[in-house]
Amino acid sequence: MNDELKKTFDRMIDRHFRFEAEDDVDGVLSTMVDDVEHDVVGYPTGPVHGKTAARGFYDTLFADLSGEKVTTLRRYYGADFVVDESLWAGTAPGAPFGIPGHGRKLSFRLLHVFEMAPDGQIKRENVWLDFASILQQLNAPLAS
């Protein structure tokens, strides 16, 4: 992979994560091709196709989680893909993934497998979440 393409992919993914941290659905969708495949492993809808279907996921996600920061830990590159391991941090004002958040602070690791278009837009977003960590943090007894 040439350095210029790597930079193009990095800029788009960093922009995608910034929009997620800002709870900006339109911004997130602007980083994707129109017929994007969006797949959050374990999410009840399974993989969905197109920006309209992906919007439903993000509308729900941003009501349930308020992101503050995504820190990239590692990235691996191929000719048309990027694997990104990150740490998400924020709060859970809603019920993320059906678990009452009670406004708690939350952090968990994410693994993204992005398939990228030549112009840098995201063609496929496959997301793996550390659900064990989410469950542990949100199911802990509430402080009095």
Short mmCIF file of the C-alpha atoms (twelve columns), coordinates in Angstrom:
data_MODEL
# 
_entry.id   MODEL 
# 
loop_
_atom_site.group_PDB 
_atom_site.id 
_atom_site.type_symbol 
_atom_site.label_atom_id 
_atom_site.label_alt_id 
_atom_site.label_comp_id 
_atom_site.label_asym_id 
_atom_site.label_seq_id 
_atom_site.Cartn_x 
_atom_site.Cartn_y 
_atom_site.Cartn_z 
_atom_site.pdbx_PDB_model_num 
ATOM 1   C CA . MET A 1   0.000   0.000  0.000  1 
ATOM 2   C CA . ASN A 2   1.379   3.403  -0.888 1 
ATOM 3   C CA . ASP A 3   1.685   6.105  1.765  1 
ATOM 4   C CA . GLU A 4   -0.761  8.456  0.039  1 
ATOM 5   C CA . LEU A 5   -3.562  5.863  0.027  1 
ATOM 6   C CA . LYS A 6   -2.826  5.021  3.662  1 
ATOM 7   C CA . LYS A 7   -3.140  8.725  4.537  1 
ATOM 8   C CA . THR A 8   -6.410  8.948  2.595  1 
ATOM 9   C CA . PHE A 9   -7.831  5.971  4.513  1 
ATOM 10  C CA . ASP A 10  -6.591  7.349  7.850  1 
ATOM 11  C CA . ARG A 11  -8.165  10.770 7.221  1 
ATOM 12  C CA . MET A 12  -11.559 9.225  6.428  1 
ATOM 13  C CA . ILE A 13  -11.552 6.841  9.388  1 
ATOM 14  C CA . ASP A 14  -10.394 9.575  11.780 1 
ATOM 15  C CA . ARG A 15  -13.161 11.816 10.414 1 
ATOM 16  C CA . HIS A 16  -15.684 8.964  10.866 1 
ATOM 17  C CA . PHE A 17  -14.618 8.523  14.507 1 
ATOM 18  C CA . ARG A 18  -14.709 12.291 15.133 1 
ATOM 19  C CA . PHE A 19  -18.298 12.472 13.865 1 
ATOM 20  C CA . GLU A 20  -19.193 9.496  16.069 1 
ATOM 21  C CA . ALA A 21  -17.689 11.256 19.115 1 
ATOM 22  C CA . GLU A 22  -19.755 14.346 18.230 1 
ATOM 23  C CA . ASP A 23  -22.963 12.251 17.831 1 
ATOM 24  C CA . ASP A 24  -23.237 13.634 14.274 1 
ATOM 25  C CA . VAL A 25  -25.223 11.084 12.247 1 
ATOM 26  C CA . ASP A 26  -25.056 13.056 8.990  1 
ATOM 27  C CA . GLY A 27  -21.319 13.475 9.413  1 
ATOM 28  C CA . VAL A 28  -20.819 9.742  10.015 1 
ATOM 29  C CA . LEU A 29  -22.894 8.901  6.947  1 
ATOM 30  C CA . SER A 30  -20.875 11.358 4.826  1 
ATOM 31  C CA . THR A 31  -17.847 9.080  5.293  1 
ATOM 32  C CA . MET A 32  -19.657 6.128  3.672  1 
ATOM 33  C CA . VAL A 33  -20.586 5.127  0.129  1 
ATOM 34  C CA . ASP A 34  -24.347 5.174  -0.608 1 
ATOM 35  C CA . ASP A 35  -24.667 1.374  -0.632 1 
ATOM 36  C CA . VAL A 36  -22.493 0.842  2.475  1 
ATOM 37  C CA . GLU A 37  -22.706 -2.471 4.295  1 
ATOM 38  C CA . HIS A 38  -22.909 -1.765 8.035  1 
ATOM 39  C CA . ASP A 39  -22.429 -4.768 10.315 1 
ATOM 40  C CA . VAL A 40  -22.219 -4.527 14.094 1 
ATOM 41  C CA . VAL A 41  -21.655 -8.106 15.199 1 
ATOM 42  C CA . GLY A 42  -24.361 -9.184 17.627 1 
ATOM 43  C CA . TYR A 43  -26.702 -6.273 16.837 1 
ATOM 44  C CA . PRO A 44  -30.290 -7.549 16.391 1 
ATOM 45  C CA . THR A 45  -30.706 -6.289 12.803 1 
ATOM 46  C CA . GLY A 46  -27.605 -8.076 11.604 1 
ATOM 47  C CA . PRO A 47  -25.791 -6.497 8.652  1 
ATOM 48  C CA . VAL A 48  -27.707 -3.697 6.921  1 
ATOM 49  C CA . HIS A 49  -27.169 -2.077 3.531  1 
ATOM 50  C CA . GLY A 50  -27.352 1.565  2.548  1 
ATOM 51  C CA . LYS A 51  -27.084 4.841  4.418  1 
ATOM 52  C CA . THR A 52  -30.746 4.883  5.419  1 
ATOM 53  C CA . ALA A 53  -30.437 1.549  7.204  1 
ATOM 54  C CA . ALA A 54  -27.140 2.581  8.829  1 
ATOM 55  C CA . ARG A 55  -28.802 5.823  10.024 1 
ATOM 56  C CA . GLY A 56  -31.218 3.788  12.148 1 
ATOM 57  C CA . PHE A 57  -28.320 2.198  14.003 1 
ATOM 58  C CA . TYR A 58  -26.591 5.534  14.626 1 
ATOM 59  C CA . ASP A 59  -29.789 7.298  15.735 1 
ATOM 60  C CA . THR A 60  -30.269 4.604  18.388 1 
ATOM 61  C CA . LEU A 61  -26.588 4.462  19.326 1 
ATOM 62  C CA . PHE A 62  -26.277 8.210  19.854 1 
ATOM 63  C CA . ALA A 63  -29.407 8.269  22.040 1 
ATOM 64  C CA . ASP A 64  -27.924 5.495  24.201 1 
ATOM 65  C CA . LEU A 65  -24.215 6.395  24.256 1 
ATOM 66  C CA . SER A 66  -22.510 9.745  24.357 1 
ATOM 67  C CA . GLY A 67  -19.013 9.408  23.000 1 
ATOM 68  C CA . GLU A 68  -16.216 11.533 24.291 1 
ATOM 69  C CA . LYS A 69  -13.184 9.973  22.683 1 
ATOM 70  C CA . VAL A 70  -12.020 7.160  20.430 1 
ATOM 71  C CA . THR A 71  -8.331  6.350  20.790 1 
ATOM 72  C CA . THR A 72  -6.767  4.231  18.073 1 
ATOM 73  C CA . LEU A 73  -4.473  1.595  19.544 1 
ATOM 74  C CA . ARG A 74  -3.384  -0.157 16.308 1 
ATOM 75  C CA . ARG A 75  -4.135  -0.075 12.591 1 
ATOM 76  C CA . TYR A 76  -3.362  -2.669 9.936  1 
ATOM 77  C CA . TYR A 77  -3.656  -1.920 6.231  1 
ATOM 78  C CA . GLY A 78  -4.329  -3.797 3.029  1 
ATOM 79  C CA . ALA A 79  -4.910  -2.655 -0.548 1 
ATOM 80  C CA . ASP A 80  -8.578  -1.824 0.144  1 
ATOM 81  C CA . PHE A 81  -9.096  -2.383 3.868  1 
ATOM 82  C CA . VAL A 82  -8.092  -1.149 7.310  1 
ATOM 83  C CA . VAL A 83  -8.357  -3.041 10.599 1 
ATOM 84  C CA . ASP A 84  -8.569  -0.606 13.504 1 
ATOM 85  C CA . GLU A 85  -8.345  -1.522 17.190 1 
ATOM 86  C CA . SER A 86  -9.589  1.355  19.335 1 
ATOM 87  C CA . LEU A 87  -10.663 2.284  22.831 1 
ATOM 88  C CA . TRP A 88  -14.045 4.047  23.089 1 
ATOM 89  C CA . ALA A 89  -14.774 6.265  26.094 1 
ATOM 90  C CA . GLY A 90  -17.920 8.140  27.034 1 
ATOM 91  C CA . THR A 91  -21.136 7.855  29.029 1 
ATOM 92  C CA . ALA A 92  -24.251 5.719  28.773 1 
ATOM 93  C CA . PRO A 93  -27.296 7.992  29.267 1 
ATOM 94  C CA . GLY A 94  -29.667 5.537  27.572 1 
ATOM 95  C CA . ALA A 95  -29.805 1.760  27.339 1 
ATOM 96  C CA . PRO A 96  -26.936 0.764  25.023 1 
ATOM 97  C CA . PHE A 97  -27.505 -2.687 23.542 1 
ATOM 98  C CA . GLY A 98  -30.545 -3.052 25.833 1 
ATOM 99  C CA . ILE A 99  -28.596 -2.500 29.065 1 
ATOM 100 C CA . PRO A 100 -29.659 0.470  31.241 1 
ATOM 101 C CA . GLY A 101 -26.717 2.867  31.379 1 
ATOM 102 C CA . HIS A 102 -27.856 5.163  34.215 1 
ATOM 103 C CA . GLY A 103 -25.522 7.870  32.872 1 
ATOM 104 C CA . ARG A 104 -22.438 5.887  33.847 1 
ATOM 105 C CA . LYS A 105 -18.970 6.400  32.449 1 
ATOM 106 C CA . LEU A 106 -18.058 3.597  30.090 1 
ATOM 107 C CA . SER A 107 -15.021 2.503  28.105 1 
ATOM 108 C CA . PHE A 108 -14.497 -0.546 25.928 1 
ATOM 109 C CA . ARG A 109 -12.378 -1.819 23.096 1 
ATOM 110 C CA . LEU A 110 -13.623 -1.957 19.528 1 
ATOM 111 C CA . LEU A 111 -12.321 -3.737 16.481 1 
ATOM 112 C CA . HIS A 112 -13.343 -2.278 13.131 1 
ATOM 113 C CA . VAL A 113 -12.768 -3.945 9.794  1 
ATOM 114 C CA . PHE A 114 -13.256 -1.272 7.138  1 
ATOM 115 C CA . GLU A 115 -13.447 -2.033 3.419  1 
ATOM 116 C CA . MET A 116 -12.546 1.158  1.604  1 
ATOM 117 C CA . ALA A 117 -13.394 2.631  -1.794 1 
ATOM 118 C CA . PRO A 118 -10.460 4.002  -3.849 1 
ATOM 119 C CA . ASP A 119 -11.530 7.582  -2.946 1 
ATOM 120 C CA . GLY A 120 -11.276 6.704  0.754  1 
ATOM 121 C CA . GLN A 121 -14.978 6.361  1.570  1 
ATOM 122 C CA . ILE A 122 -16.110 3.433  3.677  1 
ATOM 123 C CA . LYS A 123 -17.721 0.606  1.682  1 
ATOM 124 C CA . ARG A 124 -18.184 -1.779 4.597  1 
ATOM 125 C CA . GLU A 125 -17.942 -1.263 8.326  1 
ATOM 126 C CA . ASN A 126 -17.724 -4.434 10.400 1 
ATOM 127 C CA . VAL A 127 -17.629 -3.707 14.148 1 
ATOM 128 C CA . TRP A 128 -16.725 -6.032 17.007 1 
ATOM 129 C CA . LEU A 129 -17.360 -4.713 20.539 1 
ATOM 130 C CA . ASP A 130 -16.038 -5.913 23.881 1 
ATOM 131 C CA . PHE A 131 -19.512 -6.790 25.188 1 
ATOM 132 C CA . ALA A 132 -18.089 -8.501 28.289 1 
ATOM 133 C CA . SER A 133 -16.560 -5.192 29.381 1 
ATOM 134 C CA . ILE A 134 -19.773 -3.283 28.595 1 
ATOM 135 C CA . LEU A 135 -21.854 -5.766 30.601 1 
ATOM 136 C CA . GLN A 136 -19.437 -5.689 33.535 1 
ATOM 137 C CA . GLN A 137 -19.423 -1.893 33.694 1 
ATOM 138 C CA . LEU A 138 -23.166 -1.362 33.226 1 
ATOM 139 C CA . ASN A 139 -24.324 -4.223 35.440 1 
ATOM 140 C CA . ALA A 140 -22.165 -3.198 38.397 1 
ATOM 141 C CA . PRO A 141 -24.162 -2.058 41.454 1 
ATOM 142 C CA . LEU A 142 -25.104 1.624  41.352 1 
ATOM 143 C CA . ALA A 143 -23.384 3.870  43.884 1 
ATOM 144 C CA . SER A 144 -25.716 5.180  46.595 1 
# 
